Amino acid sequence: MIEEIGANLEPIINDIAGTVSVYAERVAGGRYVTIDIKRLSAARYGLNVSDVQQVISTAVGGMNVGETVEGLERYPINVRYPQDYRNSVVKLQNLPLVTPAGARIALADVADIRYEDGPPMIKTENARPNGWVFVDIAERDLGSYVNEAQQVVAEKLVLPSGYSLAWSGQYEYMERAKQRLGVVIPITLAIIMLLLYLSFRRVGEVLVIMGTLPLAMVGGLWLMHYLGYNFSIAVGVGFIALAGVAVEIGVIMLVYINQAWHGRKLSAEQDRTPLTADMLTEAIREGAGLRVRPVMMTVLTVIIGLIPIMYGSGTGSEVMQRIAAPMIGGMASALLLTLLVLPAIYKLWKSKDIKR
């Protein structure tokens, strides 16, 4: 039945978009000699099941009757019928048995002996026999493929009572990793926000940087779309690394803009002059201008260092490319964010202080 279910799954999964090949494991294929004891016939001759089984185990499988000692080595002494008496079904049928009454009968008189097909290997999972269906996919992400496959299989395949399906392999590993990322990503963002707060001691700057952080991810998403990469655990790790670097660049820019603006505010207080929008603009130009070179150096260092990974072809290169691609594309958008968007947001934010 397990083999039949696997054979029914092959055409169902093969029609799903993204499927390259489907192969259901053939669990049958072994040839076995089956001996079924005929209880009524054995009872007529005064034999019970254990008597017949003992003859079969002794004649075919053999029985250890002793042990030979050769120095430190021990070898069992096994006794059974010669091979000529047990190398075919016909000869097994003619194996002699002696009844309690002393009559000699053949094994075929009390047992049904025949060849049967069976599994060459019995595999179990969670103490239940199982069979595997191997599926290869291409040009599609694993998560959406399995979700669609689960829906299609649930609609088209009727499982007999007592049988179940489980999706394993890379999908199982991906689900475990997603659960871990569901914990790691919020903790990472919380640590970033805590470090930002310890650096600025104000919530405003923290919200500005965290609010603009999604814009830094845009470049990574664009490059992934251009390269045809699907979301994976490696891509998620790349975005986590990108978030840290993008926040670092934003902090560098925001610290110097803050310093320039606080200098203007102190000068205005000493001169007893009101703050103006032109003073804010000059402070932003001064602070942002001082950070153009460090920001460009940081971004170019990351991009130039990761570009060779994108041209690699050795073992593990595919995983490394999925990590590097979000960082390369994200650093490009983070550069625009830091030099253009962040100063603009800062000006809109501090313009409220000038109106007050």
C-alpha positions in Angstrom: 0.0 0.0 0.0 2.9 2.4 0.7 4.3 1.8 -2.7 0.8 2.4 -4.3 0.4 5.7 -2.4 3.9 6.8 -3.7 3.0 5.8 -7.3 -0.2 7.9 -7.0 1.7 10.9 -5.8 4.1 11.0 -8.8 1.6 12.3 -11.4 0.0 14.7 -8.9 3.2 16.4 -7.9 4.6 16.3 -11.4 1.9 18.7 -12.6 2.8 21.4 -10.1 4.7 24.3 -11.5 8.4 24.2 -10.7 8.7 20.4 -10.5 11.8 19.0 -12.3 11.5 15.4 -11.3 9.5 13.1 -9.0 10.4 9.6 -8.0 8.5 7.5 -5.6 10.6 4.9 -3.8 9.7 1.3 -4.8 9.5 -0.5 -1.5 8.7 -3.9 -3.1 11.2 -5.9 -5.1 12.6 -8.5 -2.7 11.9 -12.3 -3.1 11.1 -14.2 0.0 10.2 -17.8 0.9 7.0 -17.8 3.0 6.1 -20.7 5.1 2.5 -20.7 6.5 1.8 -23.5 8.9 -1.5 -25.2 8.4 -2.7 -25.6 11.9 -5.5 -28.1 11.3 -3.2 -30.4 9.3 -0.5 -30.2 11.9 -3.1 -31.0 14.6 -4.1 -34.2 12.8 -0.6 -35.5 13.0 -0.3 -34.5 16.7 2.0 -31.5 16.0 1.7 -28.0 17.3 3.0 -24.8 15.8 6.2 -24.7 17.9 7.1 -28.2 16.8 6.9 -27.3 13.1 8.7 -24.0 13.7 11.5 -25.7 15.5 12.1 -28.1 12.5 12.1 -25.1 10.1 14.5 -23.0 12.2 16.8 -26.0 12.7 16.8 -27.3 9.2 16.9 -23.9 7.3 18.3 -21.4 9.8 20.5 -23.7 11.8 20.9 -24.2 15.6 23.9 -23.5 17.7 24.8 -26.7 19.6 28.1 -25.8 21.0 31.2 -23.6 20.9 34.8 -24.3 19.9 37.7 -22.6 21.7 40.9 -21.7 19.8 43.1 -19.7 22.1 41.3 -16.5 22.8 38.9 -16.9 20.0 35.4 -18.5 20.3 33.5 -19.9 17.4 29.9 -21.2 17.5 29.1 -24.7 16.2 26.0 -24.5 14.1 24.1 -27.5 12.8 21.5 -27.5 9.9 20.6 -29.5 6.8 23.0 -29.5 3.9 22.3 -26.9 1.2 21.0 -29.5 -1.3 18.1 -30.2 1.1 17.0 -26.5 1.3 18.0 -24.6 -1.8 14.5 -24.6 -3.5 10.8 -24.5 -2.6 10.4 -28.1 -3.8 13.1 -29.4 -1.6 11.8 -27.4 1.4 8.4 -29.0 0.8 10.0 -32.4 1.0 11.8 -31.8 4.3 11.1 -34.8 6.6 9.2 -34.4 9.9 8.7 -37.1 12.5 5.3 -37.0 14.3 4.9 -38.0 18.0 3.4 -41.3 16.7 6.7 -42.0 14.8 5.3 -41.4 11.3 7.5 -39.6 8.8 5.8 -36.9 6.8 6.9 -34.0 4.6 6.9 -30.4 5.6 4.4 -29.7 2.7 1.8 -31.8 4.6 1.6 -29.3 7.4 2.7 -26.0 5.8 2.1 -24.0 2.7 5.5 -23.0 1.2 5.7 -20.4 -1.7 7.7 -17.5 -3.0 6.4 -14.0 -2.3 7.4 -10.4 -3.2 8.2 -8.1 -0.4 10.3 -5.1 0.6 14.0 -5.4 0.1 14.4 -3.2 3.2 12.0 -2.3 5.9 12.4 1.4 6.9 10.6 3.0 9.7 10.1 6.6 11.0 8.6 7.1 14.5 8.1 3.3 14.8 6.0 3.3 11.6 6.9 1.8 8.2 7.4 4.5 5.5 8.3 5.2 1.9 9.9 8.2 0.4 8.9 10.4 -2.6 11.9 12.4 -3.9 11.1 15.8 -5.5 13.5 18.2 -7.3 12.3 21.7 -8.0 13.8 24.7 -9.9 13.0 28.3 -10.6 10.8 28.5 -7.5 11.2 29.1 -3.8 10.8 26.1 -1.6 8.2 27.5 0.8 5.5 28.5 -1.8 6.1 25.2 -3.7 5.5 23.0 -0.7 2.4 25.1 0.3 0.9 24.6 -3.2 1.9 20.9 -3.2 0.2 20.3 0.1 -3.1 21.9 -1.2 -3.0 19.9 -4.4 -2.2 16.6 -2.7 -4.9 17.2 -0.1 -7.5 17.7 -2.9 -6.4 14.9 -5.2 -5.1 12.1 -3.0 -7.3 10.0 -0.7 -5.2 8.4 2.0 -6.4 5.1 3.4 -7.1 4.9 7.1 -3.9 4.6 9.2 -1.6 6.3 6.6 -0.3 9.8 6.7 2.0 12.2 4.8 4.9 14.3 6.2 6.9 16.9 4.2 10.6 16.5 5.1 14.0 17.3 3.6 15.1 20.9 3.0 11.6 22.1 3.7 11.8 20.7 7.2 15.1 22.4 7.8 13.7 25.7 6.4 10.8 25.6 8.8 13.1 25.1 11.8 15.3 28.0 10.6 12.2 30.2 10.1 11.2 29.6 13.7 14.7 30.5 14.9 14.7 33.6 12.7 11.3 34.6 14.1 13.1 34.9 17.5 16.5 36.2 16.3 15.2 39.1 14.1 13.1 40.8 16.8 16.0 40.4 19.3 18.4 41.9 16.7 16.2 44.9 16.2 15.7 45.3 19.9 19.5 45.3 20.4 20.0 47.8 17.6 17.4 50.1 19.1 19.0 49.8 22.6 22.4 50.6 21.3 21.0 53.6 19.4 19.3 54.9 22.5 22.5 54.5 24.5 24.3 56.5 21.8 21.8 59.4 21.4 20.0 59.3 24.8 16.8 60.4 22.9 14.0 58.5 21.3 13.7 60.9 18.3 17.0 59.9 16.7 16.3 56.3 17.3 12.9 56.5 15.6 14.4 58.4 12.6 17.0 55.8 11.9 14.7 52.8 12.5 12.0 54.4 10.4 14.3 54.9 7.5 15.8 51.4 7.8 13.3 49.7 5.5 14.4 52.0 2.7 17.9 50.5 3.0 16.4 47.1 2.2 15.0 48.2 -1.1 18.2 47.9 -3.0 18.7 44.3 -1.7 15.2 43.4 -2.9 15.8 44.9 -6.3 19.1 43.0 -6.8 17.5 39.7 -5.6 14.7 40.3 -8.2 17.3 41.0 -10.9 19.4 38.0 -10.1 16.3 35.7 -9.8 17.0 34.7 -6.2 14.2 33.4 -4.0 13.9 34.1 -0.3 15.9 31.7 1.8 17.6 31.4 5.1 20.8 32.7 3.6 19.0 35.7 2.2 17.5 36.4 5.6 21.0 36.3 7.2 22.1 38.8 4.5 19.3 41.2 5.4 20.2 41.0 9.1 23.8 41.9 8.3 22.6 44.7 6.0 20.4 46.2 8.8 23.4 46.4 11.1 25.7 48.1 8.5 22.9 50.5 7.3 22.2 51.6 10.9 25.9 52.2 11.4 26.1 54.5 8.4 23.0 56.3 9.5 24.5 56.8 13.0 27.6 58.3 11.5 25.6 60.8 9.5 23.2 61.7 12.2 25.9 62.3 14.9 27.6 64.9 12.8 24.4 66.6 11.7 23.4 66.8 15.4 26.7 68.3 16.3 26.4 71.0 13.6 22.8 71.8 14.6 23.6 72.0 18.3 26.5 74.4 17.5 24.0 76.6 15.6 21.6 76.5 18.5 24.3 77.5 21.1 25.4 80.4 18.9 21.8 81.6 18.5 21.3 81.5 22.3 24.5 83.4 23.0 23.6 86.1 20.3 19.9 86.0 21.5 18.8 85.5 17.9 15.9 83.3 16.8 16.5 80.0 15.0 15.7 80.1 11.3 15.3 77.5 8.5 18.4 78.8 6.8 20.4 78.0 9.9 19.1 74.5 10.0 19.9 74.0 6.3 23.4 75.3 6.8 23.9 72.9 9.8 22.7 69.9 7.7 25.0 70.8 4.8 27.9 71.2 7.2 27.3 67.9 9.1 26.4 65.9 6.0 29.3 67.3 4.0 31.8 66.2 6.6 30.5 62.6 6.4 30.4 62.1 2.6 33.9 60.7 2.4 33.5 58.2 5.4 30.1 57.0 4.1 31.4 56.5 0.6 34.4 54.6 1.9 32.3 52.4 4.1 29.8 51.6 1.3 32.5 51.0 -1.4 34.5 48.8 1.0 31.6 46.5 1.6 30.5 46.4 -2.0 34.0 45.8 -3.4 34.7 43.2 -0.8 31.6 41.2 -1.6 31.6 41.4 -5.4 34.1 38.5 -5.8 31.7 36.2 -4.0 29.1 36.8 -6.7 31.5 35.4 -9.3 32.5 32.4 -7.3 31.6 28.9 -8.4 33.1 26.6 -5.7 31.5 24.6 -2.9 29.2 26.8 -0.9 29.2 29.6 -3.4 25.5 29.6 -3.9 24.8 30.1 -0.2 27.4 32.9 0.0 25.9 34.6 -3.0 22.5 34.6 -1.3 24.1 36.3 1.7 26.1 38.8 -0.3 23.4 39.9 -2.8 21.1 41.6 -0.2 24.2 43.4 1.2 25.5 44.6 -2.1 22.1 45.9 -3.3 21.2 47.2 0.1 24.4 49.2 0.5 23.7 51.1 -2.7 20.2 52.1 -1.5 21.7 52.8 2.0 24.1 55.2 0.4 21.2 57.2 -1.2 19.3 56.9 2.0 22.2 58.3 4.1 23.2 61.2 1.8 19.7 62.3 0.6 16.8 60.9 2.6 18.2 61.0 6.1 19.1 64.8 5.9 15.7 65.6 4.4 13.9 63.7 7.2 16.1 65.4 9.8 15.2 68.8 8.4 11.5 68.0 8.5 11.8 66.8 12.1 13.8 69.8 13.4 11.7 72.3 11.5 9.1 71.8 14.2 11.6 73.0 16.8 12.1 76.2 14.8 8.4 76.9 14.7 8.1 76.4 18.4 
